[in-house]
């Protein structure tokens, strides 16, 4: 990481800023992120100059791991933090300035957010400004943890006696992922409730969007059903899962299998039990259907009161944001949990049985490919459009979705490609952001396959009524999936509990989930675009010349 030394003086700040700008351009940081980073760097440099003795030098470097780009500034001086910068920028402390100061505070918080860290060590002020966050960082770390867990597990299995292996599993690997799973269970109820309620509260403007909005929503719901069907077909073509894997999850696997065999839920009981007796027990029992029912009721009420009492919706959004923040911090430990889970699995399961886990990824990919084929058929039959032209024009967004594994991160590319296909902005400006929130066909495919996979491992018979219950849960969770990294694992853990298996079984697929999620996100984004172009075609809001060009 190259370092530059420049005099820390106000007159030298423009020179420093130009060096930072050149580094950011060289590292291919987006223009808007360059502007934000330069504004932040300028404020930090001014404060550093104020806090440092005359003639002090500032050391500047740019770099980062796994695709991140950080700007690091270091200089001798008195301690300060971001709140001191805020104080310098405020207009004053008089009552007349309070409204302006509040606006400035919000702008500063938006500017800095989690992208600035300032510490004082041994008399030196050190600032780290995050200019670019890699979309694949978590994937790389998880894959490294996966490979490391397997390697360490194999090494320990080869070199250590059985009693030491058992000690390591009992006192190191098991406690780490048990703590993680307990924390995950703690947040499942609040997270799903707030996310679903906040999502539904945003639906209050659907009437204004008229028939177009209705068609888009109906298309998304229809393809979600098809996605679950593709997942069911893919699993039945390749019925993966081995009961021997149950021992790698929990020592009480036999009890879980017994509970699973005893599961017998009628359609009537499934529907009746959706409505809880009180508002507390669903959270205590982690009953997902009841939690989702309450969230739907709350979301509809908030949408109805949106004009008179917008604070209700705003409160749900804030609570959803708080839960998302907690889950984001929680899933940052996933690489460590993956390492422990894979190492434990290698130590407790025969190597030949590991193949029964790894085949989950290609089977999930097979289901995703089936769903993409369904999209192409819908384009040809329902839309009367050439699917190959669609693939050619939308392939950039599909590749972006696969590499980023984030529908939200792909949204700008999807919008650009939709415009190039000739779709009216009146359609895609609504349908694509909505689809990024509620249309998760790839998730429907992978969750259906995963639940059937877990059912076979724990010897649970999937009856028609249980399958219906699972389908309803998957459908609703596609609307309320929290927008946080690893949130899909939270939903899978909840669905696993619903069929009578231990939620800890999610650790079987945790290490491989990022791989499956990449293709699943590609399916999600493709489904959004297919729905958009078909609805635009029937509404005569598609430029056919531009589409066929």
C-alpha positions as CSV (number, residue, x, y, z in Angstrom):
1,X,0.0,0.0,0.0
2,X,1.8,3.2,-1.2
3,X,2.0,6.0,1.3
4,X,2.4,9.8,0.5
5,X,3.7,12.4,3.0
6,X,2.5,15.9,2.6
7,X,2.7,19.0,4.8
8,X,-0.5,19.3,6.9
9,X,-1.4,22.9,6.2
10,X,-4.6,24.5,4.9
11,X,-2.9,25.6,1.8
12,X,-1.7,22.1,1.0
13,X,-5.2,20.5,1.4
14,X,-6.1,21.0,-2.3
15,X,-2.9,19.1,-3.3
16,X,-3.8,16.2,-0.9
17,X,-7.4,16.1,-2.2
18,X,-6.1,15.8,-5.8
19,X,-3.9,12.9,-4.8
20,X,-6.9,11.1,-3.2
21,X,-9.0,11.8,-6.3
22,X,-6.4,10.3,-8.6
23,X,-6.1,7.2,-6.4
24,X,-9.9,6.7,-6.3
25,X,-10.1,7.1,-10.1
26,X,-7.3,4.6,-10.5
27,X,-9.1,2.1,-8.3
28,X,-12.3,2.6,-10.4
29,X,-14.5,4.0,-7.6
30,X,-17.9,5.4,-8.8
31,X,-18.2,9.2,-9.3
32,X,-20.7,9.7,-6.5
33,X,-18.6,7.8,-4.1
34,X,-15.5,9.8,-5.1
35,X,-17.4,13.0,-4.4
36,X,-18.5,11.8,-1.0
37,X,-15.1,10.6,-0.1
38,X,-13.4,13.8,-1.1
39,X,-15.9,15.9,0.9
40,X,-15.3,13.7,4.0
41,X,-11.5,13.8,3.5
42,X,-11.5,17.6,3.2
43,X,-13.4,18.0,6.5
44,X,-11.0,15.5,8.3
45,X,-7.9,17.2,6.9
46,X,-9.1,20.7,8.1
47,X,-9.7,19.3,11.6
48,X,-6.4,17.5,11.6
49,X,-4.6,20.8,10.6
50,X,-6.4,22.6,13.4
51,X,-5.4,19.9,15.9
52,X,-1.7,19.5,14.9
53,X,1.4,21.6,15.6
54,X,2.7,23.8,12.8
55,X,4.9,21.9,10.3
56,X,3.2,18.6,10.9
57,X,3.1,16.0,8.1
58,X,0.1,13.9,7.1
59,X,0.6,10.4,5.8
60,X,-1.9,9.3,3.1
61,X,-2.5,5.8,1.7
62,X,-5.2,4.1,-0.3
63,X,-6.0,0.4,-0.4
64,X,-8.1,-2.4,1.1
65,X,-8.8,-6.1,1.1
66,X,-11.2,-8.1,-1.0
67,X,-12.1,-5.2,-3.3
68,X,-12.7,-2.6,-0.6
69,X,-11.1,0.8,-1.1
70,X,-10.1,2.8,2.1
71,X,-8.4,6.1,2.4
72,X,-6.2,6.3,5.4
73,X,-5.0,9.6,6.9
74,X,-2.5,9.8,9.8
75,X,-1.0,12.9,11.5
76,X,0.3,14.0,14.9
77,X,-2.2,16.1,16.9
78,X,-4.7,16.4,19.7
79,X,-7.6,13.9,19.8
80,X,-10.8,14.7,17.9
81,X,-13.7,12.7,16.4
82,X,-16.5,13.1,13.9
83,X,-18.7,15.0,16.4
84,X,-16.0,17.7,16.5
85,X,-16.2,18.1,12.8
86,X,-20.0,18.4,13.1
87,X,-19.6,21.1,15.7
88,X,-17.3,23.1,13.4
89,X,-19.9,23.0,10.6
90,X,-22.9,24.0,12.6
91,X,-24.1,27.6,12.2
92,X,-24.4,28.5,15.8
93,X,-26.2,27.6,19.0
94,X,-28.9,30.2,18.9
95,X,-32.6,29.3,18.6
96,X,-32.8,31.0,15.2
97,X,-30.2,28.6,13.8
98,X,-31.5,25.4,15.3
99,X,-33.5,24.3,12.3
100,X,-30.6,24.9,10.0
101,X,-28.3,23.1,12.3
102,X,-30.7,20.1,12.4
103,X,-30.6,20.0,8.6
104,X,-26.8,20.1,8.6
105,X,-26.6,17.3,11.2
106,X,-28.8,15.0,9.0
107,X,-26.6,15.8,6.0
108,X,-23.4,15.1,8.0
109,X,-24.8,11.8,9.3
110,X,-25.8,10.8,5.8
111,X,-22.3,11.7,4.5
112,X,-20.3,9.9,7.2
113,X,-22.7,7.1,8.2
114,X,-20.5,4.0,8.7
115,X,-17.9,5.2,6.3
116,X,-15.6,7.2,8.6
117,X,-13.6,6.0,11.6
118,X,-11.3,8.3,13.6
119,X,-9.1,7.2,16.5
120,X,-6.2,8.8,18.4
121,X,-3.3,6.4,19.1
122,X,0.0,7.5,20.8
123,X,-0.7,11.1,20.0
124,X,-1.5,10.4,16.3
125,X,-5.0,11.0,14.8
126,X,-5.8,8.2,12.4
127,X,-8.8,8.4,10.1
128,X,-10.1,5.6,7.8
129,X,-12.6,6.6,5.1
130,X,-14.4,3.8,3.3
131,X,-14.6,4.9,-0.4
132,X,-15.8,1.6,-1.8
133,X,-17.4,-1.5,-0.2
134,X,-16.9,-4.7,-2.2
135,X,-20.1,-6.6,-3.0
136,X,-18.2,-9.9,-2.9
137,X,-16.2,-9.4,0.3
138,X,-18.6,-11.4,2.4
139,X,-18.7,-14.2,-0.3
140,X,-14.9,-14.4,-0.4
141,X,-14.6,-14.5,3.4
142,X,-17.3,-17.2,3.6
143,X,-15.6,-19.3,0.9
144,X,-12.3,-18.9,2.7
145,X,-13.9,-20.0,5.9
146,X,-15.6,-22.9,4.2
147,X,-12.3,-24.1,2.7
148,X,-10.4,-23.4,6.0
149,X,-13.0,-25.3,8.0
150,X,-12.7,-28.4,5.8
151,X,-8.9,-28.2,5.8
152,X,-8.7,-27.8,9.6
153,X,-11.3,-30.6,10.1
154,X,-9.4,-33.0,7.9
155,X,-6.1,-32.1,9.6
156,X,-7.5,-32.6,13.1
157,X,-9.2,-35.8,12.0
158,X,-6.0,-37.2,10.6
159,X,-3.6,-36.1,13.4
160,X,-5.6,-36.2,16.7
161,X,-7.1,-39.0,18.7
162,X,-10.9,-39.3,19.1
163,X,-11.0,-38.0,22.7
164,X,-9.2,-34.8,21.7
165,X,-11.4,-34.3,18.7
166,X,-14.5,-34.7,20.9
167,X,-13.0,-32.1,23.4
168,X,-12.4,-29.6,20.5
169,X,-16.0,-30.1,19.2
170,X,-17.6,-29.8,22.6
171,X,-15.7,-26.8,24.0
172,X,-14.7,-24.8,20.9
173,X,-16.7,-25.5,17.7
174,X,-20.1,-26.3,19.2
175,X,-20.3,-23.3,21.6
176,X,-19.4,-20.8,18.9
177,X,-22.2,-21.7,16.5
178,X,-24.7,-22.4,19.4
179,X,-24.2,-18.8,20.6
180,X,-24.7,-17.6,17.0
181,X,-27.9,-19.7,16.6
182,X,-29.3,-18.5,19.9
183,X,-28.7,-14.9,18.8
184,X,-30.3,-15.6,15.5
185,X,-33.4,-17.1,17.1
186,X,-33.6,-14.1,19.4
187,X,-34.0,-11.8,16.4
188,X,-36.1,-14.0,14.1
189,X,-39.5,-12.9,15.4
190,X,-38.9,-9.1,15.6
191,X,-37.0,-9.1,12.3
192,X,-39.7,-10.9,10.3
193,X,-42.5,-9.0,11.9
194,X,-41.1,-5.5,11.3
195,X,-39.9,-6.3,7.8
196,X,-43.2,-7.7,6.6
197,X,-45.2,-5.0,8.3
198,X,-43.1,-2.2,6.9
199,X,-43.2,-3.7,3.4
200,X,-47.0,-3.9,3.4
201,X,-47.3,-0.4,4.8
202,X,-45.7,0.9,1.6
203,X,-48.5,-0.6,-0.5
204,X,-50.8,2.3,0.2
205,X,-50.1,3.9,-3.2
206,X,-51.0,0.9,-5.3
207,X,-54.4,2.3,-6.2
208,X,-52.8,5.3,-7.8
209,X,-50.8,3.1,-10.0
210,X,-54.0,1.5,-11.4
211,X,-54.1,-1.6,-13.5
212,X,-50.4,-1.6,-14.3
213,X,-49.5,-2.0,-10.7
214,X,-52.1,-4.7,-10.2
215,X,-50.8,-6.7,-13.2
216,X,-47.2,-6.4,-12.0
217,X,-48.1,-7.6,-8.5
218,X,-50.2,-10.5,-9.8
219,X,-47.4,-11.5,-12.2
220,X,-44.9,-11.6,-9.3
221,X,-47.2,-13.7,-7.2
222,X,-47.8,-16.1,-10.1
223,X,-44.1,-16.6,-10.8
224,X,-43.4,-17.1,-7.1
225,X,-45.8,-20.1,-7.2
226,X,-44.1,-21.4,-10.4
227,X,-40.7,-21.0,-8.7
228,X,-41.8,-23.1,-5.8
229,X,-43.1,-25.7,-8.3
230,X,-39.7,-25.7,-10.1
231,X,-37.9,-26.2,-6.8
232,X,-40.2,-29.1,-6.0
233,X,-39.6,-30.6,-9.4
234,X,-35.8,-30.2,-9.2
235,X,-35.7,-31.9,-5.8
236,X,-37.9,-34.8,-7.0
237,X,-35.6,-35.3,-10.0
238,X,-32.6,-35.2,-7.7
239,X,-33.8,-36.3,-4.3
240,X,-30.8,-35.4,-2.2
241,X,-30.4,-35.8,1.6
242,X,-28.9,-38.5,3.8
243,X,-30.2,-39.3,7.4
244,X,-26.6,-39.7,8.5
245,X,-26.1,-35.9,8.3
246,X,-28.5,-35.4,11.2
247,X,-25.7,-36.4,13.7
248,X,-23.6,-33.4,12.4
249,X,-26.3,-31.0,13.5
250,X,-27.3,-31.9,17.0
251,X,-27.0,-34.7,19.5
252,X,-30.8,-34.7,19.9
253,X,-31.3,-35.6,16.2
254,X,-33.2,-38.8,17.2
255,X,-35.7,-36.7,19.2
256,X,-36.1,-34.4,16.3
257,X,-36.7,-37.3,13.9
258,X,-39.4,-38.6,16.3
259,X,-41.1,-35.3,16.4
260,X,-41.0,-35.1,12.6
261,X,-42.6,-38.5,12.2
262,X,-45.4,-37.4,14.5
263,X,-46.1,-34.2,12.5
264,X,-49.6,-34.3,11.1
265,X,-51.2,-31.0,10.2
266,X,-54.5,-30.7,8.5
267,X,-55.3,-27.8,6.1
268,X,-58.1,-26.7,8.5
269,X,-55.7,-26.7,11.5
270,X,-53.1,-24.8,9.4
271,X,-55.5,-22.1,8.5
272,X,-57.1,-21.8,12.0
273,X,-53.8,-21.7,13.8
274,X,-52.5,-18.8,11.7
275,X,-54.5,-16.5,14.0
276,X,-52.8,-16.3,17.4
277,X,-54.5,-16.3,20.8
278,X,-52.4,-13.4,21.9
279,X,-49.6,-11.2,20.6
280,X,-46.9,-12.6,22.9
281,X,-46.9,-16.4,22.3
282,X,-46.0,-16.3,18.6
283,X,-42.7,-14.6,19.5
284,X,-42.1,-16.9,22.4
285,X,-42.8,-20.0,20.3
286,X,-41.2,-18.6,17.1
287,X,-44.4,-19.4,15.2
288,X,-43.7,-17.9,11.9
289,X,-47.1,-18.1,10.3
290,X,-48.7,-16.3,13.3
291,X,-45.9,-13.7,13.4
292,X,-46.5,-13.0,9.6
293,X,-50.3,-12.9,10.1
294,X,-49.8,-10.2,12.8
295,X,-47.4,-8.3,10.6
296,X,-49.8,-8.3,7.7
297,X,-52.6,-6.9,9.9
298,X,-50.3,-4.3,11.3
299,X,-49.0,-3.4,7.8
300,X,-52.5,-3.0,6.4
301,X,-53.6,-0.9,9.3
302,X,-50.5,1.3,8.9
303,X,-51.2,1.7,5.2
304,X,-54.8,2.7,5.9
305,X,-53.7,5.3,8.4
306,X,-50.8,6.5,6.3
307,X,-52.3,9.9,5.4
308,X,-53.7,10.7,8.8
309,X,-51.0,9.1,10.9
310,X,-47.8,8.6,8.9
311,X,-45.9,8.2,12.1
312,X,-47.2,4.6,12.4
313,X,-45.6,3.6,9.1
314,X,-42.5,5.6,10.0
315,X,-42.2,3.7,13.3
316,X,-42.4,0.4,11.5
317,X,-39.7,1.5,9.1
318,X,-37.5,2.6,12.0
319,X,-38.0,-0.6,13.9
320,X,-37.3,-2.6,10.8
321,X,-34.1,-0.6,10.4
322,X,-33.1,-1.3,13.9
323,X,-33.6,-5.0,13.5
324,X,-31.8,-5.0,10.2
325,X,-28.8,-3.2,11.8
326,X,-28.7,-5.9,14.5
327,X,-28.9,-8.7,12.0
328,X,-26.3,-7.1,9.8
329,X,-23.9,-7.0,12.8
330,X,-24.8,-10.6,13.6
331,X,-24.2,-12.0,10.2
332,X,-20.8,-10.4,10.0
333,X,-19.7,-13.4,12.2
334,X,-21.0,-15.9,9.6
335,X,-17.4,-16.7,8.3
336,X,-16.4,-17.7,11.8
337,X,-19.6,-19.8,12.3
338,X,-19.1,-21.4,8.9
339,X,-15.5,-22.3,9.8
340,X,-16.6,-24.0,13.1
341,X,-19.6,-25.7,11.4
342,X,-17.6,-27.1,8.6
343,X,-14.7,-28.2,10.8
344,X,-17.2,-29.9,13.2
345,X,-19.0,-31.5,10.2
346,X,-15.7,-33.0,8.9
347,X,-14.8,-34.3,12.3
348,X,-18.2,-35.9,13.0
349,X,-19.3,-37.1,9.5
350,X,-17.7,-39.6,7.1
351,X,-16.0,-37.8,4.2
352,X,-18.3,-39.7,1.8
353,X,-21.3,-38.2,3.6
354,X,-20.1,-34.6,2.9
355,X,-21.0,-35.1,-0.7
356,X,-24.6,-35.3,0.4
357,X,-24.3,-31.7,1.5
358,X,-22.3,-30.3,-1.4
359,X,-24.8,-31.7,-4.0
360,X,-27.3,-29.2,-2.5
361,X,-25.7,-26.4,-4.6
362,X,-25.9,-28.0,-8.1
363,X,-29.5,-29.2,-7.4
364,X,-30.4,-25.6,-6.4
365,X,-28.7,-24.3,-9.5
366,X,-30.7,-26.8,-11.6
367,X,-33.9,-25.5,-10.1
368,X,-32.9,-21.9,-10.8
369,X,-32.1,-22.8,-14.5
370,X,-35.5,-24.4,-14.8
371,X,-37.0,-21.2,-13.5
372,X,-35.1,-19.1,-16.1
373,X,-36.4,-21.5,-18.8
374,X,-39.9,-20.8,-17.5
375,X,-39.3,-17.1,-17.8
376,X,-38.3,-17.5,-21.5
377,X,-41.5,-19.5,-22.2
378,X,-43.6,-16.8,-20.6
379,X,-41.8,-14.1,-22.7
380,X,-42.6,-16.1,-25.9
381,X,-46.1,-17.3,-25.1
382,X,-47.6,-14.5,-22.9
383,X,-45.5,-11.5,-24.1
384,X,-45.1,-12.5,-27.7
385,X,-41.4,-11.5,-27.4
386,X,-38.1,-13.0,-28.6
387,X,-36.5,-14.4,-25.4
388,X,-33.0,-14.4,-27.0
389,X,-33.2,-10.7,-27.6
390,X,-34.2,-10.2,-24.0
391,X,-31.3,-12.3,-22.8
392,X,-28.9,-10.3,-25.0
393,X,-30.1,-7.0,-23.7
394,X,-30.5,-7.9,-20.1
395,X,-27.4,-10.2,-19.7
396,X,-25.3,-7.4,-18.1
397,X,-27.8,-7.1,-15.2
398,X,-27.9,-10.8,-14.8
399,X,-24.1,-11.0,-14.6
400,X,-24.1,-8.1,-12.1
401,X,-26.7,-9.9,-10.0
402,X,-24.8,-13.1,-10.0
403,X,-21.5,-11.4,-9.0
404,X,-23.0,-9.0,-6.4
405,X,-25.6,-11.4,-5.0
406,X,-27.8,-8.4,-4.2
407,X,-31.0,-7.3,-5.9
408,X,-30.7,-3.8,-4.5
409,X,-27.1,-3.4,-5.7
410,X,-28.2,-4.6,-9.2
411,X,-31.2,-2.2,-9.4
412,X,-29.3,0.6,-11.2
413,X,-28.1,-1.8,-13.8
414,X,-31.5,-3.3,-14.2
415,X,-33.1,0.1,-14.7
416,X,-30.5,1.0,-17.3
417,X,-31.0,-2.2,-19.2
418,X,-34.8,-1.8,-19.0
419,X,-34.5,1.6,-20.6
420,X,-32.3,0.2,-23.4
421,X,-35.0,-2.5,-24.0
422,X,-37.5,0.2,-24.7
423,X,-39.6,-0.2,-21.6
424,X,-41.5,3.0,-20.5
425,X,-40.1,4.6,-17.4
426,X,-43.7,4.8,-16.2
427,X,-43.5,1.0,-15.8
428,X,-40.0,0.1,-14.8
429,X,-39.6,3.0,-12.3
430,X,-42.3,1.2,-10.2
431,X,-41.9,-2.5,-11.1
432,X,-38.2,-2.9,-10.7
433,X,-37.8,-1.4,-7.2
434,X,-41.0,-3.2,-6.1
435,X,-39.7,-6.5,-7.5
436,X,-36.4,-6.0,-5.7
437,X,-38.5,-6.0,-2.5
438,X,-41.2,-8.6,-3.0
439,X,-40.3,-10.8,-6.0
440,X,-37.7,-13.4,-4.8
441,X,-38.3,-16.3,-7.2
442,X,-34.7,-17.6,-6.7
443,X,-35.3,-17.6,-3.0
444,X,-38.5,-19.6,-3.5
445,X,-36.6,-22.2,-5.5
446,X,-33.8,-22.6,-3.0
447,X,-36.0,-22.6,0.1
448,X,-38.3,-25.3,-1.3
449,X,-35.3,-27.5,-2.2
450,X,-33.7,-26.8,1.2
451,X,-36.7,-27.6,3.2
452,X,-37.3,-30.9,1.3
453,X,-33.6,-31.7,1.8
454,X,-33.8,-31.1,5.5
455,X,-37.0,-33.2,5.8
456,X,-35.3,-36.2,4.2
457,X,-32.3,-35.8,6.6
458,X,-34.5,-35.8,9.7
459,X,-36.9,-38.5,8.4
460,X,-39.9,-36.1,8.2
461,X,-42.7,-37.1,6.0
462,X,-43.8,-34.1,3.9
463,X,-47.6,-34.4,3.7
464,X,-49.8,-32.3,1.4
465,X,-51.0,-30.1,4.3
466,X,-47.4,-29.5,5.5
467,X,-46.3,-28.7,2.0
468,X,-49.1,-26.2,1.7
469,X,-48.0,-24.6,5.0
470,X,-44.4,-24.4,3.8
471,X,-45.5,-22.9,0.4
472,X,-47.6,-20.2,2.2
473,X,-44.7,-19.3,4.5
474,X,-42.2,-19.1,1.6
475,X,-44.6,-17.0,-0.4
476,X,-45.1,-14.5,2.4
477,X,-41.4,-14.4,3.3
478,X,-40.6,-13.3,-0.3
479,X,-42.5,-10.1,0.5
480,X,-40.9,-9.5,3.9
481,X,-37.4,-10.9,3.5
482,X,-35.2,-8.4,5.5
483,X,-32.8,-6.4,3.4
484,X,-29.7,-7.5,5.2
485,X,-26.8,-9.7,4.3
486,X,-27.5,-13.3,5.2
487,X,-31.2,-12.6,5.8
488,X,-32.1,-15.6,3.7
489,X,-30.4,-17.8,6.3
490,X,-32.8,-16.4,8.9
491,X,-35.8,-17.3,6.8
492,X,-34.4,-20.8,6.2
493,X,-33.8,-21.4,9.9
494,X,-37.5,-20.4,10.5
495,X,-38.8,-22.7,7.8
496,X,-36.7,-25.6,9.2
497,X,-38.3,-25.2,12.6
498,X,-41.7,-25.2,11.0
499,X,-41.3,-28.8,9.7
500,X,-40.2,-30.1,13.1
501,X,-36.5,-30.2,12.5
502,X,-34.0,-28.3,14.7
503,X,-33.2,-24.8,13.5
504,X,-29.5,-25.5,14.0
505,X,-29.7,-27.6,10.8
506,X,-29.2,-24.4,8.9
507,X,-25.5,-24.8,9.7
508,X,-25.4,-27.7,7.1
509,X,-26.0,-25.2,4.2
510,X,-24.6,-22.0,5.8
511,X,-21.2,-22.3,4.3
512,X,-22.6,-23.1,0.8
513,X,-25.5,-20.6,1.0
514,X,-23.5,-17.7,-0.7
515,X,-22.9,-19.9,-3.7
516,X,-26.6,-20.7,-4.0
517,X,-27.6,-17.1,-3.3
518,X,-25.6,-15.8,-6.3
519,X,-27.6,-17.8,-8.8
520,X,-30.8,-17.2,-6.8
521,X,-30.3,-13.4,-7.0
522,X,-29.8,-13.7,-10.8
523,X,-33.2,-15.4,-11.0
524,X,-34.7,-12.7,-8.8
525,X,-33.5,-9.9,-11.0
526,X,-34.4,-11.7,-14.2
527,X,-38.0,-12.3,-12.9
528,X,-38.4,-8.6,-12.2
529,X,-37.4,-7.7,-15.7
530,X,-39.5,-10.4,-17.4
531,X,-42.6,-9.2,-15.5
532,X,-41.8,-5.6,-16.3
533,X,-41.4,-6.2,-20.1
534,X,-44.5,-8.4,-20.4
535,X,-46.7,-5.9,-18.5
536,X,-45.3,-3.0,-20.6
537,X,-46.0,-5.0,-23.8
538,X,-49.7,-5.5,-22.9
539,X,-50.0,-1.9,-21.8
540,X,-48.5,-0.7,-25.1
541,X,-45.7,0.9,-23.1
542,X,-42.9,-1.0,-24.8
543,X,-41.0,0.4,-27.8
544,X,-40.9,-2.7,-30.0
545,X,-38.4,-1.2,-32.5
546,X,-36.0,-0.5,-29.6
547,X,-36.5,-4.0,-28.2
548,X,-35.9,-5.7,-31.5
549,X,-33.0,-3.5,-32.5
